[in-house]
Amino acid sequence: MTESMSKTARSRRAEPIDKRTARNGAVSYTFQIDVGTKPDGTRDRQRFTYPTRTLAQREYRRISTEIAEGRYSRLTTDTVDHACRQWLTSRRTTRRITIRNYTHAVPGHEKVSAGGHV
């Protein structure tokens, strides 16, 4: 490489992965990444922890790529039943036939009719 090429050559940015050692000696690798913005406009950061450095690097690259492409979605503890209820209650009006059809379309979610407006 010539001197002029070395000045223009791009170097790979270091990945922000930290090594953490627990009191019992267990080693884990963590990183924080901006996953979006909160409703008040501040950045929303999430911490990820993995047992090996290679796994942490792989996941950091995957997550940062998904965020850049707009495909990343945060993990949630909401159930399908909760999401269905929330969606039905957000509707202004729901006809009885609609609630009945949704109840039959998704077996096991009979409780969904309790949240709907008639």
C-alpha positions as CSV (number, residue, x, y, z in Angstrom):
1,M,0.0,0.0,0.0
2,T,1.3,3.4,-0.9
3,E,1.3,6.3,1.6
4,S,-1.6,8.1,-0.2
5,M,-3.7,4.9,-0.2
6,S,-3.1,4.3,3.5
7,K,-4.5,7.8,4.3
8,T,-7.7,7.1,2.3
9,A,-8.1,3.5,3.3
10,R,-11.1,3.1,5.5
11,S,-10.6,1.4,8.8
12,R,-13.3,-0.7,10.4
13,R,-15.0,1.0,13.3
14,A,-14.6,-1.0,16.5
15,E,-17.8,-2.6,17.8
16,P,-18.9,-1.4,21.2
17,I,-18.8,-4.7,22.9
18,D,-17.8,-4.8,26.6
19,K,-16.5,-7.8,28.5
20,R,-18.1,-8.2,31.9
21,T,-17.0,-10.6,34.6
22,A,-19.4,-11.6,37.4
23,R,-18.4,-12.2,41.0
24,N,-18.5,-16.0,40.4
25,G,-16.0,-15.6,37.4
26,A,-18.6,-16.0,34.6
27,V,-17.7,-13.9,31.6
28,S,-20.4,-12.3,29.4
29,Y,-20.3,-9.7,26.6
30,T,-22.7,-6.8,26.4
31,F,-23.4,-3.9,24.1
32,Q,-25.9,-1.1,24.0
33,I,-27.5,0.2,20.8
34,D,-30.0,2.8,19.8
35,V,-33.2,1.0,18.8
36,G,-35.2,4.1,18.0
37,T,-36.6,7.2,19.8
38,K,-39.0,7.5,22.7
39,P,-42.3,9.5,22.4
40,D,-40.6,12.4,24.1
41,G,-37.9,12.5,21.4
42,T,-35.0,11.1,23.4
43,R,-33.1,8.1,22.1
44,D,-34.2,4.6,23.2
45,R,-31.2,2.4,24.0
46,Q,-31.4,-1.3,24.7
47,R,-28.7,-3.5,26.3
48,F,-28.0,-7.0,24.9
49,T,-25.9,-9.6,26.8
50,Y,-24.4,-12.8,25.3
51,P,-22.1,-15.6,26.6
52,T,-19.5,-15.4,23.9
53,R,-17.8,-12.5,22.1
54,T,-18.4,-14.0,18.6
55,L,-22.1,-14.4,19.3
56,A,-22.2,-10.8,20.6
57,Q,-20.5,-9.6,17.4
58,R,-22.8,-11.5,15.2
59,E,-25.9,-10.2,17.0
60,Y,-24.6,-6.6,17.1
61,R,-24.1,-6.7,13.3
62,R,-27.6,-8.3,12.7
63,I,-29.4,-5.9,15.0
64,S,-27.6,-2.8,13.7
65,T,-28.3,-3.8,10.1
66,E,-32.0,-4.4,10.9
67,I,-32.2,-1.0,12.6
68,A,-30.6,0.7,9.6
69,E,-33.0,-1.0,7.2
70,G,-36.0,-0.2,9.5
71,R,-36.9,-3.9,10.0
72,Y,-36.0,-4.2,13.7
73,S,-38.8,-4.7,16.2
74,R,-38.3,-4.9,20.0
75,L,-39.1,-8.0,21.9
76,T,-42.3,-7.8,23.8
77,T,-44.2,-9.9,26.4
78,D,-47.6,-9.1,24.9
79,T,-49.6,-12.1,23.9
80,V,-51.7,-12.5,20.8
81,D,-54.8,-12.3,23.0
82,H,-53.7,-9.0,24.5
83,A,-52.9,-7.6,21.0
84,C,-56.3,-8.7,19.7
85,R,-58.1,-7.1,22.7
86,Q,-56.1,-3.9,22.4
87,W,-56.8,-3.7,18.6
88,L,-60.6,-4.3,19.1
89,T,-60.9,-1.7,21.9
90,S,-59.1,0.9,19.8
91,R,-61.8,0.7,17.1
92,R,-64.6,3.3,17.5
93,T,-67.4,0.9,16.8
94,T,-67.5,-2.8,16.3
95,R,-70.6,-4.6,15.1
96,R,-71.7,-7.8,16.9
97,I,-71.2,-9.9,13.7
98,T,-67.6,-8.6,13.4
99,I,-66.9,-9.7,17.0
100,R,-68.5,-13.1,16.3
101,N,-66.5,-13.6,13.1
102,Y,-63.2,-12.8,14.8
103,T,-64.1,-15.1,17.7
104,H,-64.6,-18.0,15.2
105,A,-61.6,-17.1,13.1
106,V,-59.2,-17.3,16.0
107,P,-60.1,-20.4,18.0
108,G,-59.3,-20.1,21.7
109,H,-59.7,-16.3,21.7
110,E,-63.3,-16.1,22.8
111,K,-62.4,-13.5,25.4
112,V,-61.7,-11.0,22.6
113,S,-65.4,-10.0,22.5
114,A,-65.3,-8.7,26.0
115,G,-63.2,-5.7,25.0
116,G,-65.0,-4.7,21.9
117,H,-67.5,-1.8,21.6
118,V,-70.9,-2.7,20.3
